[in-house]
């Protein structure tokens, strides 16, 4: 029995293990008839081959019988490419839909409270960005979200916001600074210009930032915006209508977006659904709504449905 183990190029941990019984030749390549198939542009159709050998010095009676050998970087590319395929296949089976509504009929107190929450979210963004920037200037490195969270959790803005909302705002900072560092790496690789890269900047002192809510509780057609006890004691609750058509859907996220300097607000509901399977067909049906007749329907096969629709209409 022969066992081949594919190791991670950076962590040297097993990623994939294959076992072969009574095999005299093991082939590795891109084609599907290989024993080990690797989908990557750096791998040939028949890239590598191991065969039985009785020669002295061969490893356990096996030897390599190919000229090309995968280098460390090529294996890394192959692993990343395979992982990308898995991610794409996973995304094909998932579809995210967004419904956006304008928030109406807020009381003056609810409107004031919602503006204050968006202002606190802006303060939280600037606070998190300050910690990341100062760490970058002092240490030349990147302050991870987990570490930044511990730096910011005792701040007044964090304590006034609900925990989930404050953490989502810090994750926005994390994604913004990661994009900045990735652009620097691309510039070093010659794929981007350094003069076009800008470090994430602080938001306007009088500005507002959307509230990202990962989960809500719906009751009697409304949901309460999550707030801390301290904030609730001063401003009270905020109730927003929940669309009836989304009841029972897999809700992933809710966003409350201030518009035009928080003069009004919009709410976005992000739901996860399975994509609708489309049937590919060359047949086409044209429908023309009429006055005397309900509709005239003609297909590219030459059939007409006008008479059938007339009978149903009468």
N, C-alpha and C positions, 0 to 999 in steps of 0.2 A: 504494500500500500504506500502511495506517495501522497504527501500533503504539501500544498503550496499555500503560503500565508502572505497576503498583501499588507504591508506595514504603512502607517501614516508617515509621510516624509519628514514631518517636523517633530511629532511627539513619539515616534517609534512604537506606536501601539497598533495591534492587529486590527485591520479594517475589514478584511474579508479572508476566509479560509476555504480552500477547495481540496477535496480528497479524490484520488484516482486509484482505481483497482485494476491491476493487470494491464497497465498502459506502458507500451514501449517507447512512445513518442508523445510529448505534450507540447502543443502549439499555442502560441499567444499572438493575437493580432486583432485587427478591426473586423475581419470577415466573420460571419455567423458560424462558419464551419470549424472555427478554432475551438480548442478546448477551453481557453480563457479568452473572453472577448472584452476588449477595452475600446470604448468609443471615444476617440480623441484624434485631432488632426495631426498630432505628433507621433501617432502609432501607425505603422504600415499595415497593409492588409494581412500579411503574414510576417509579423515583426520578430518573433523570438521562438526558438524551438529547443526543447530538451529531449535527449534520446539516451537509450541504454548504451553503456560503454563498459567494456571489461578491461580498459586500459588502466595501468597503474597510475595512481595519483588522482583519479577521478573521484568526485565526491559521492560516496555510497553507490558507486557503479553508474552514476549519471554524469553527463557532461553537456555543456552548451554547444550547440552546433549552428550558431548564427553569427553573422558579422556585426549586426547592430545590437546595441545594448541600451536599454532605457537609462538615461542619466537621472540624477536626483531631481533636477528641475523639470524634466519631461514627465516623470512619474507624478510630480506635484500638479502639473498642468492636466494630466490625464485624470487625476482624482478630482480636481476642481471641475473639470468638464463633465465628469460623470455626476457630480453633485448638482451641477447646474441643470442637467437633464432631469434629475429627480425633482428639483424645485419646479421646473417648468411643467412637468407632468402633474405635480400636485396643484399648481395654480390652474391648470385647465379644468380640474374637477371642482373648482371653487370659484364662485362669482360673487362679487360685492356690489350691492345696489345702494344708491344714496337717494333719499327723499329729503328735499329742502322745503321748509315751511317758514313763513314769516310769523313771528310771535305777536299775537294780538291780545287785546283786552287785559293787559297787565295793569294792576293797580299802581298808583304812584309810589307806594312803598316797595312793591315788587320790582318796578322799573329802577328805582334808586338802588335796591339791593343788587340787582343784576349788573348794573354799571360798576358798583363797588367790587364785585367779584372779578369782573374782567380787568379792573385796575389792579387788584391784588395779584392776578395771574401775570400781568405785565411786570409788576415788581418782582415776582418770583423768577421770571425769565431773566431779568437783568441781574438779580442776585446770583443765580446759577451760572450765568455767563461770566460774571465778575470772578467767581472762584476758579473757573476753568481757565480764563485768560491769565490771571495772576500766577497760577501754577505753571502755565506754559512759559510765561516770561521768566519766572524764577528758576524752574527746573528744566525747561526745554522739552518737557514731555506732556503727556495728555492725562488729565484728571478724569478717571472713569466715572460713569453715572453713579455707581455704588458708593464711591468715595465722596462724590459731590453731594449726594443725599445726606450723608452724615455731617457735612459742613453746613448744610442749609436747614436741617430739620428743626433746629431750635430758634429759627428766625420768626419774627412776629407774623410775617406774610404767610409762611408755611402753616403756622398754627391757626390762622384765621381761615385759610382755605381748607376744604375737605382733603384728606390725605391722598385719595386717588387723583384728584384734579391737580394738586401740587406736584405729585410724582410724574404725571403725564407732561406737565410743563417742563420739568427738569429733563425729561426724555427728549423733548423738542430741542433743548439746548445741546444735549448729547449728540443728536443726529446732525445738528448744524455744524458743530465743531469737527465731527468725524468727516463731514463733506469737505471742510476746509483742509484737513490733513491729507485726505485722499487726493485733492487737487494738487497739493504740494508734491506728493509722490508722483503724480502723473507729469508734473512739470520737470521733475528730476529725470523721468524716463523719456522726456522730449515729446510728450503728448499734449502738453498745455503750456501756456505762457505765464511766467511768474507775475508779470505786470497786470494780468487779468485776475489775479487771486486777491480776494479781500477777506480779512478775518471778520467773523461775525461781529456786528456792532450792537451797541446798546439801543434799546427802543426808546422812543420819545417819552419823556418824563410824564407827560399828560396823556399818553396813549392808552390803548386797551388791547388785550390779547384774548383770543377765543378760549373758551372753557372746553376741555376734552374730558368727557365722562365715560369711563369704560363700562359701567353698569348702572342700571337704574331699576327702581321698583315702580310698576304701574298699578294704580288703584283707581277704580271708577273713572277710567278714561283720562287720567292725569298722572303725571309723575312729578315728584318733588326734586328740585335741583339739590344735589348733595352739598351740605354745608356743615361747618363745625358748630359745636354747641355755643362757643363764644360768639360766633357771627350770628347765629340764630337768635341769641338773646338780645342782640342789638337791632337786627333788621327783620327778623321773622322769616317765615317760609316763602318759597317761590314755587308756584304750581304752573306747569306748562301742559297744554293738551297733548295727548298721545294719539297719533293717527289710528283710526279703527282698522284700516287695512293692514297694519303692521302687527296686529295682535296675533300671537302665536308664532311669529317669525323669529329667526335666530338673530337677535340684535347683538352686534359686535361693539358699537360705539355710538355715542351721541356727542355732537359738537354744538355749542352755542356761540354764534359768531356776531360780534358787534359790527354794525355798519354805520358809515358816515359819522365817525367820532361818537359811536354808541348812542346815536339818536334813535335807532331802532335795532332790533335783534332778529337774527334768523337761526333756526335750529335745523341741524342735519341729523338724520337717522341712517346709520350704516348697517345694513343687514347682509347676512351671508346666505346664499342660496346656491343650489346646484344649477349649472348651466343647462339651458334648454337645448335638447338635441335637435339639430336642424336636418331635414331630409333634402338632399341634393336632388333636384329634378330639372329636366329641360322643359317640362310643360309649364305654360303660363296661362293664367286666367285673368282677363280684363273685366272689371265690373264698372258699369255706368249707371248711376242712380237716375231715375226718371220721375216725371210727374204723373202721367197717365198709367205708366207701368212702374212696378216696384223697382226693377233694375233690368238692365240688359247685360248678360254675361256671355262672353265669347272666349274660347280657348284657342291656342295655337294649333290644336288638332282639328279645328273646323266645327266643333260642336257648339250649339247655342242653347242657353237655358232660359230664354225670354218666356216661352209658352208655359213652362213649369212654374215660374215665379208668378205669372198672371193667375194661374189656377189657385195657388196658395194665397194670393192676395185677396181673391174674391171669396 
